[in-house]
Amino acid sequence: MSGPIASSRGRKARLSRFAPSAAVLLVALLAGLSLGSSFLVQRHLREEARAASRIYSTVYAALNNPDSSDEMSILLRLGQSIGELGIPLVITDTAGRVTASLNLPFDTTGFSRDDPRVLAYAKKLDGINPAIDVPGFAVVHYGAVPATRLLLTIGALQVFTLLVMLMVGITAYRAATIAQRDRMWVAMAREAAHQMGTPLTSLQGWIEQLRSEGLSREKIAEFLDADADRLQRVAQRFERIGNPARRDPIALGATAERVANYFRPRLPKLNHAITLEVRAPRAGPNILGDSVLLEWALEALVKNAIDALQGRDGKIIIAAESDHDGAVMRVSDDGPGVPREIRRTLFSPGVTTKRGGWGIGLALVRRVIEEAHGGEITLETAERGTTFVMHFPQVSPTT
């Protein structure tokens, strides 16, 4: 199984790699065909205008020529001018016999009036254009201007090029979608490792404290219980991915305090100290949502703020309050802020300001806030510091 699968993936990888170049070549080909068809149309119209002018001048000269003996030569010149247009022409008499022909696709030298090729071609021309009946004299069978076939060929090539471009675009889009999905899976795996890494590191620290008896057993047990609870909540978070979000009452102030209580013992306190403050009216305001997912999003914003303050003193503030149409939560820091060039795409997957980052944190936060809670998250622009503002529909505490 590994051989065919690897071969298929290799073909897809090569196709996705060459798809941009193929698309550029196809666009160039389409542009060339369009320019070519325009040039042919222009040239044909110019030649048609020249031929029509020549025919008109011949007719005008015949009408103004007093010498009737010159009629035959004038008619011959007129027939020659018509023949130069390149239109295939077969003339038959009232009995259906061929009397004249022009611009046939085969050699008619020495052909007889009953030549089956010419008669068959006359019927073919009738399928292109209806014959012109000159009562009591003849029937004119004629075809299309030679440039018509060439223009139809160019049009077919353009349609074919567009279809190939569409196929290349679909293939490139599918390859990009697969690559993005693979990237998201890798990012989710890294996020899972990161989520579990913090409590596991803390557990190792508390074990060392037990060995050295640096803290009381009761205090260590309290911290161990907090880390074990966090590991359980990390498992719950990944279980919720892909499932409908819950609609349970959530007190934003209590949620902010719970997140802050987890981070405070783990913030740097000596060199480049960071403080974390919660500003909320008691436990509220209240919203409906999924507390596990909301805590995940809030922790991601706090972790981003901590990363932004690495190497400097700073403060992080989590604020929750009610407004006229719902509830608002803010996560602010006094760090260097978000670079101006990525502010518009900050919540898109893959956009990050951290070296080695995968750009999934804020994309996940946005999905939790907007899709799971019906809210909205925005970035307040400022020259210094960063503030993320989350708006939620508010409910009463009894809901």
C-alpha positions, 0 to 999 in steps of 0.5 A, spaced: 500 500 500 505 504 501 508 504 494 501 506 490 500 511 496 507 514 496 507 515 488 500 518 488 502 523 493 509 524 489 504 526 483 500 530 487 506 534 490 509 535 483 503 537 480 502 542 485 509 545 484 508 545 477 501 548 477 503 555 478 508 555 472 502 551 468 497 557 469 502 562 467 503 559 461 496 557 459 494 565 461 500 567 456 497 562 451 490 565 452 492 572 451 496 570 445 490 566 442 486 572 443 491 577 440 491 572 434 484 572 433 483 580 434 489 581 429 485 576 424 478 579 424 482 586 423 485 583 417 479 580 414 475 586 415 480 590 412 481 585 406 473 585 405 473 593 405 478 593 400 475 587 396 468 591 396 471 597 394 474 594 388 467 591 386 464 597 387 469 601 383 468 596 377 460 597 377 461 604 378 466 604 372 461 600 368 455 604 369 459 610 367 462 607 361 459 609 354 462 604 350 458 598 351 463 593 347 467 593 354 462 590 358 465 583 357 471 585 360 468 589 366 464 583 368 470 578 367 474 583 372 468 583 377 468 576 377 475 576 378 474 581 384 469 576 387 473 570 386 479 574 390 474 574 396 476 566 397 469 564 398 467 557 395 462 558 390 458 553 385 453 555 380 448 551 377 443 552 372 435 550 373 436 543 371 441 542 376 448 542 372 454 545 374 455 551 370 461 555 374 465 554 380 470 558 384 475 557 390 473 549 391 478 545 395 480 540 390 483 541 383 477 542 378 482 542 372 478 539 366 472 537 370 465 536 367 459 539 368 456 532 371 462 531 376 460 528 382 465 531 386 462 538 385 455 537 385 456 533 392 460 539 394 454 544 392 450 540 397 455 541 402 455 548 401 447 548 402 448 546 409 453 552 410 449 557 407 442 557 404 443 557 396 441 563 392 436 562 387 436 566 381 429 565 377 429 562 370 437 563 370 441 559 376 442 557 383 448 560 387 451 555 392 456 559 397 460 557 403 463 561 408 469 566 408 476 562 409 477 566 415 471 563 419 474 557 419 480 559 422 476 564 427 472 558 429 479 554 430 482 559 435 475 560 439 475 552 440 483 553 442 481 558 447 475 554 450 480 548 450 485 553 454 480 555 459 478 548 460 485 546 462 486 552 466 480 551 470 482 544 471 489 546 473 486 551 478 481 546 481 487 541 482 492 547 485 486 549 489 485 542 492 493 541 493 493 548 497 487 545 501 490 539 502 496 542 504 493 547 509 489 541 512 496 538 513 499 544 516 493 545 521 493 538 523 501 539 524 499 545 528 494 542 532 499 536 534 503 542 536 498 545 540 496 539 544 503 538 545 504 545 548 497 545 552 500 538 555 507 541 556 505 546 561 502 542 566 507 536 565 513 541 567 509 543 573 508 536 575 515 535 575 517 541 579 512 539 584 515 532 584 522 536 585 519 540 591 516 533 594 523 531 594 527 537 597 521 538 602 521 545 599 513 546 600 508 543 605 505 537 602 498 540 602 500 546 598 504 541 593 497 537 593 493 543 591 498 545 585 498 538 583 491 538 583 490 544 579 495 541 574 491 534 574 485 538 573 488 542 567 490 536 564 483 533 564 481 540 561 486 539 555 483 532 554 476 535 554 478 541 549 480 536 544 474 532 545 470 538 543 473 539 536 468 538 531 462 537 536 457 542 537 459 547 542 455 547 549 450 553 551 451 553 558 451 559 562 458 562 563 460 568 568 465 571 564 468 574 571 469 568 574 472 565 568 477 570 567 479 569 575 480 562 574 485 563 568 488 568 571 489 564 577 492 558 573 497 563 570 499 567 576 504 562 579 507 561 573 509 568 571 516 570 572 517 574 578 524 576 578 527 578 572 522 582 567 516 581 572 510 580 569 503 581 573 496 579 571 490 583 573 483 581 573 477 587 572 470 584 572 464 586 576 464 580 581 463 573 577 459 576 571 457 578 566 453 572 564 453 569 557 451 562 554 457 558 551 462 552 552 466 554 558 471 549 556 472 552 549 472 559 552 477 558 557 482 555 551 481 561 547 482 566 553 488 562 555 491 563 548 490 570 548 494 570 555 499 566 553 500 571 547 501 577 551 506 573 556 510 571 549 509 579 547 512 581 554 518 576 554 524 580 556 521 586 559 517 588 565 509 588 563 502 588 565 496 583 563 489 585 564 483 581 563 477 585 563 470 583 563 464 588 563 456 589 560 455 594 555 448 596 552 447 590 547 451 584 551 458 583 554 465 585 553 471 582 555 478 585 553 485 582 554 490 587 554 498 588 555 503 593 554 508 590 550 510 592 543 504 591 540 502 588 533 506 590 527 502 594 522 503 590 516 499 583 519 494 587 523 488 585 517 490 578 517 492 577 524 486 572 525 488 568 519 491 561 519 498 561 518 499 568 520 504 569 526 509 574 529 513 568 533 519 565 530 517 558 529 510 559 530 504 556 526 499 561 526 493 557 529 492 560 536 488 566 534 485 563 528 482 558 533 480 564 538 476 567 533 473 560 531 471 559 538 469 566 539 465 567 533 462 560 531 461 557 538 459 563 542 456 567 536 460 573 538 466 577 535 473 579 536 477 585 534 484 588 535 484 595 538 489 598 534 494 602 538 502 604 537 504 601 543 501 595 547 495 590 544 488 589 546 483 584 544 476 585 544 471 580 545 463 581 544 458 576 546 450 576 547 449 577 554 443 573 558 440 574 565 444 570 571 437 566 571 438 563 564 
